[in-house]
Amino acid sequence: MRTTLRPIARTHVGTPSEQATTATGAGDRAVPSPDAPEAPAVRVRGLRKSYSGVVAVAGIDLEIRLGEIFALLGPNGAGKTTTVEILEGYRTRDGGQVTVLGCDPGHERVRLKPRIGVVLQSTGVEPYLTVRETVAMYAGFYPHPRPVDEVIDLVGLAAKHAERVIRLSGGQQRRLDVAIALAGDPQLLFLDEPTTGFDPAARHEAWEVIKNLASLGKTVVLTTHYMDEAQHLADRVAVIANGRIVAEGPPATLGFRDRAEARVRYRLPLGVTPPAGLDGLRGADGFTQLRVEDAVVALHQLTGWAIDQRVSLEGLAVTRPSLEDVYLSLTNGPEGGGGRPTEPATEGEQR
């Protein structure tokens, strides 16, 4: 697991010969897309990566549009971290084509680095610097940084600009993480599980900052294990299992959950029998639960019967499969991530 935050533009670039040793085969070089509004921020075709014969990414196709918030979901070892690190230019691929902001990250890292920002799970900044000193230091690593005070204001830390990092709350420190990633004024931000370990208040603070990034025209790629986070933040999500994308789309329609059968749940007084066709399975708690294709018709029939019979429908509720239900069905089935070996920790994951 990656555990520290680092300035993207500070990494050693290397000589042309050094760069050549990190590139993938010439046959897999992606032709850079033109810097046109209609060009996607990220385009991936047939991405493959293995570790000592163990397949981590097994032929992923993916497109991320400019200006959208895109979430990658998947169990540990499913291929999320490998995929994201290839997009960032910190891991080489075995095959496939990858274009990020018109650059091939395996061949054009120098051109790409100033244009992306990365927020990792935990910070590694000096705790006794102030907020402004921290952002100013990181801004100095970039050729065309965003004004420091503007960055601090964007993440809602203007009132804390003179506060030392060690005295910030968890939510405020996450805001600082984003400020550091924004210091170089990147076009694309990668957020790695941005709210892991946060309390509810801190999580919502971080969500507010991430949502505001879209209004700046930034493209955001985030990985998360929280389904409510993906539901709240992402324009589109992709579920990765066993190194493949098994579902992709807006959170509300992922896995066709918007068209799935509705679940009706209610409890009747003792001794009362529900009407035919609406008498699903009754659990030990006394609640009856059934699946219906048309929730409107079913509710009309059920409530009409209850009014006629003058009986109560305690706890009446209608639900559809949640994003978590869909995620679990996708990752626990034949294409699920259960039993996969964990992706090996490398120097790139410890940065």
C-alpha positions in Angstrom: 0.0 0.0 0.0 1.3 3.5 -0.9 1.7 5.5 2.3 3.3 8.9 1.6 2.7 12.0 -0.4 5.2 13.3 -2.8 5.6 16.2 -5.3 5.1 14.8 -8.8 7.5 17.1 -10.6 10.4 16.4 -8.2 11.0 12.8 -9.3 14.3 12.2 -11.2 13.6 12.2 -14.9 16.8 10.6 -16.1 18.7 10.7 -19.4 17.2 9.6 -22.7 18.9 6.2 -22.3 17.5 5.8 -18.8 14.0 6.7 -20.0 14.3 4.2 -22.8 14.9 1.4 -20.2 11.6 2.1 -18.5 9.5 2.2 -21.6 7.4 -0.6 -22.9 7.9 -2.3 -26.2 7.7 -0.1 -29.3 4.8 -2.1 -30.6 2.7 -1.0 -27.6 3.5 2.7 -27.9 0.3 4.7 -28.0 0.0 7.4 -30.5 -0.7 10.6 -28.5 -4.2 12.0 -28.9 -4.5 15.5 -30.2 -5.0 18.1 -27.4 -8.6 18.7 -28.5 -11.7 19.2 -26.3 -13.2 16.0 -27.5 -10.1 13.9 -26.7 -10.6 11.9 -23.5 -8.3 12.6 -20.5 -7.4 8.9 -20.3 -7.7 6.2 -23.0 -6.6 2.6 -22.3 -6.8 -0.3 -24.7 -5.8 -3.9 -23.9 -3.8 -3.0 -20.8 -1.9 -6.0 -19.4 0.5 -6.4 -16.4 1.8 -9.5 -14.6 4.1 -10.1 -11.7 6.2 -13.2 -11.8 3.6 -14.9 -14.0 0.7 -13.8 -11.8 -1.8 -11.7 -13.9 -2.7 -8.4 -12.2 -4.3 -6.6 -15.2 -5.7 -8.8 -17.9 -6.6 -6.6 -20.8 -8.4 -3.5 -19.6 -10.2 -1.0 -21.9 -11.1 2.3 -20.4 -11.9 5.9 -21.2 -12.2 8.8 -18.8 -13.6 12.1 -20.1 -12.1 15.5 -19.4 -13.7 17.2 -16.4 -15.4 14.2 -14.9 -14.9 12.4 -11.5 -14.2 8.8 -12.2 -14.1 6.1 -9.5 -12.3 2.8 -9.7 -13.8 0.1 -7.4 -12.5 -3.3 -6.6 -11.3 -5.7 -3.8 -7.7 -5.7 -2.8 -5.5 -7.4 -5.4 -8.1 -6.8 -8.2 -5.7 -4.6 -10.2 -6.8 -1.0 -9.1 -3.4 0.1 -7.8 -1.5 -1.4 -10.7 -3.8 0.3 -13.3 -3.6 3.7 -11.6 0.2 3.6 -11.2 0.6 2.7 -14.9 -1.6 5.8 -15.7 0.6 7.9 -13.4 3.7 6.7 -15.1 5.1 5.0 -12.0 4.8 1.4 -13.2 5.6 0.0 -16.6 3.0 -2.1 -18.5 3.5 -5.4 -20.3 1.2 -4.6 -23.1 -1.6 -2.4 -24.4 -1.9 1.2 -25.3 -2.2 4.0 -22.7 -2.8 7.7 -23.3 -3.1 10.2 -20.5 -3.6 13.9 -21.4 -2.3 13.1 -24.9 0.9 11.5 -23.5 2.0 7.9 -23.2 3.0 7.7 -19.5 5.5 4.9 -20.3 7.4 7.0 -22.8 6.6 10.7 -22.0 6.9 11.0 -18.3 8.7 14.3 -18.4 5.9 15.9 -20.4 3.1 14.3 -18.3 4.4 14.9 -14.7 3.7 18.6 -14.5 0.2 18.1 -15.7 -0.9 15.6 -13.0 -1.3 15.6 -9.2 -1.4 12.6 -6.9 -3.0 12.4 -3.4 -2.0 9.3 -1.6 -3.6 7.7 1.5 -1.3 9.3 4.1 0.8 12.4 4.1 4.5 12.7 4.5 4.8 16.5 4.9 6.8 18.3 7.6 4.4 18.6 10.6 6.0 21.8 12.0 5.6 23.8 8.8 2.6 26.0 8.4 -0.1 25.4 5.8 1.2 28.2 3.7 4.8 27.2 4.0 3.9 23.7 3.0 2.0 24.6 -0.1 4.7 27.2 -1.1 7.4 24.6 -0.8 5.6 22.1 -3.1 4.6 24.9 -5.5 8.3 25.5 -6.0 8.8 22.1 -7.6 6.6 23.0 -10.6 7.3 25.2 -13.6 4.0 27.0 -13.6 2.4 26.7 -10.2 -1.0 28.1 -9.2 -0.8 31.1 -6.7 -0.2 29.7 -3.2 -2.9 31.8 -1.5 -5.4 30.9 -4.2 -4.7 27.2 -3.7 -5.2 27.5 0.0 -8.5 29.3 -0.5 -9.7 26.7 -3.0 -9.4 23.9 -0.4 -11.0 25.9 2.4 -7.9 26.5 4.5 -7.6 30.2 4.2 -8.4 30.6 7.9 -5.7 28.1 8.8 -2.9 29.4 6.5 -0.6 30.1 9.5 -1.5 27.0 11.4 1.2 24.3 11.7 0.3 21.0 10.0 0.5 19.0 13.2 -2.4 21.0 14.7 -4.8 20.4 11.8 -7.7 18.0 12.1 -7.9 14.9 9.9 -10.3 16.6 7.5 -8.1 19.7 7.4 -5.0 17.6 6.7 -6.8 15.9 3.8 -7.6 19.4 2.4 -3.9 20.1 2.7 -3.1 16.9 0.7 -5.3 18.2 -2.1 -3.7 21.6 -1.9 -0.3 20.1 -2.4 -1.6 18.2 -5.4 -3.1 21.4 -6.8 0.0 23.4 -6.3 1.3 22.7 -9.7 -2.1 23.5 -11.3 -2.5 20.0 -12.8 -5.2 19.0 -15.3 -5.7 15.6 -13.8 -5.7 14.4 -10.2 -5.4 10.9 -8.9 -6.9 10.3 -5.4 -6.0 7.0 -3.7 -8.7 6.1 -1.2 -9.0 9.7 -0.1 -11.0 9.2 3.1 -9.8 5.9 4.5 -9.9 5.9 8.3 -11.8 9.2 8.5 -14.7 9.9 10.8 -18.0 10.9 9.1 -17.4 14.6 9.5 -13.9 14.5 8.1 -15.2 12.4 5.2 -17.8 14.9 4.2 -15.2 17.7 4.4 -13.0 15.8 2.0 -16.0 15.1 -0.3 -16.7 18.8 -0.5 -13.2 19.6 -1.6 -13.2 16.8 -4.3 -16.6 17.9 -5.6 -15.2 21.5 -6.0 -12.4 20.2 -8.2 -14.8 19.5 -11.0 -15.9 23.2 -11.0 -12.2 24.1 -11.7 -12.3 22.0 -14.8 -10.1 19.3 -13.3 -10.4 15.6 -14.1 -10.4 13.4 -11.0 -9.6 9.7 -10.8 -10.2 8.1 -7.4 -10.0 4.7 -5.9 -12.2 3.9 -3.0 -13.7 1.0 -0.9 -16.7 3.1 0.2 -19.7 2.7 -2.0 -21.5 5.8 -0.6 -18.4 7.8 -1.5 -18.5 6.6 -5.1 -22.2 7.2 -5.2 -21.8 10.7 -3.9 -18.8 11.8 -5.9 -18.4 10.0 -9.1 -19.9 10.8 -12.5 -19.0 7.3 -13.6 -17.5 4.2 -11.9 -15.7 1.1 -13.1 -15.6 -2.2 -11.1 -12.3 -4.1 -11.5 -12.2 -7.8 -10.5 -9.5 -10.4 -11.4 -7.7 -7.8 -13.5 -10.7 -7.0 -15.7 -13.4 -4.4 -15.7 -16.6 -6.2 -15.0 -19.0 -3.2 -15.0 -18.8 0.5 -15.9 -21.2 3.4 -15.9 -23.0 6.0 -13.7 -23.4 4.8 -10.1 -27.2 4.9 -10.5 -27.3 2.5 -13.4 -24.2 0.3 -12.7 -25.1 -3.3 -13.2 -28.6 -2.3 -14.4 -29.6 -1.6 -10.9 -32.0 1.1 -12.0 -33.9 -1.6 -13.8 -33.6 -4.4 -11.2 -36.6 -5.8 -9.5 -37.8 -3.7 -6.5 -37.9 -5.1 -3.0 -41.1 -4.5 -1.0 -40.9 -5.1 2.7 -43.7 -4.8 5.3 -45.1 -6.4 8.5 -48.7 -7.2 9.2 -50.5 -7.8 12.6 -50.5 -11.3 13.9 -53.0 -13.5 12.2 -53.5 -11.4 9.2 -52.8 -13.0 5.8 -51.5 -10.8 2.9 -53.3 -10.8 -0.4 -52.5 -13.3 -3.1 -49.5 -12.3 -5.2 -48.1 -10.0 -2.5 -47.4 -12.7 0.1 -43.7 -13.1 -0.1 -41.4 -14.8 2.4 -42.0 -13.9 6.0 -38.9 -13.7 8.1 -38.4 -14.5 11.8 -38.8 -10.8 12.6 -42.3 -11.0 11.1 -41.5 -8.9 8.1 -42.7 -10.1 4.7 -40.3 -9.4 1.8 -41.0 -9.9 -1.9 -39.5 -8.8 -5.3 -41.7 -7.0 -7.8 -41.2 -5.8 -11.4 -43.5 -2.8 -11.1 -43.3 -1.2 -7.7 -46.0 1.3 -8.4 -48.6 -1.3 -9.3 -47.6 -3.5 -6.3 -47.8 -0.7 -3.9 -51.2 0.4 -5.2 -52.5 -3.1 -4.8 -51.0 -3.6 -1.3 -52.0 -0.3 0.2 -55.4 -0.5 -1.4 -56.0 -3.9 0.2 -54.6 -2.6 3.6 -57.0 0.3 3.5 -60.0 -1.9 2.6 -59.1 -4.4 5.4 -58.2 -1.6 7.9 -54.8 -3.2 8.7 -51.5 -1.5 9.1 -48.4 -2.1 7.0 -45.7 -1.5 9.6 -42.3 -0.6 8.3 -43.4 -0.5 4.7 -40.4 0.2 2.4 -39.5 -0.1 -1.2 -35.9 -0.4 -2.3 -33.8 -1.4 -5.3 -30.3 -3.0 -5.1 -27.8 -0.6 -3.7 -24.5 0.2 -5.3 -22.9 -2.0 -2.6 -25.2 -4.9 -3.5 -24.2 -4.6 -7.2 -20.5 -4.3 -6.2 -20.7 -7.5 -4.1 -22.5 -9.5 -6.7 -19.9 -8.4 -9.3 -16.8 -9.1 -7.2 -18.0 -12.3 -5.5 -19.1 -14.1 -8.6 -17.0 -16.0 -11.2 -15.2 -12.7 -12.1 -14.7 -11.7 -8.5 -11.5 -10.9 -6.8 -11.8 -13.6 -4.1 -8.6 -15.6 -3.7 -6.4 -13.4 -5.8 -2.9 -12.8 -4.6 -2.3 -9.3 -3.3 -0.4 -7.0 -5.7 3.2 -7.0 -4.7 4.4 -3.9 -2.8 7.2 -2.2 -4.8 9.1 0.9 -4.5 6.5 2.7 -6.5 3.8 1.7 -3.9 5.9 3.0 -1.0 6.6 6.4 -2.3 
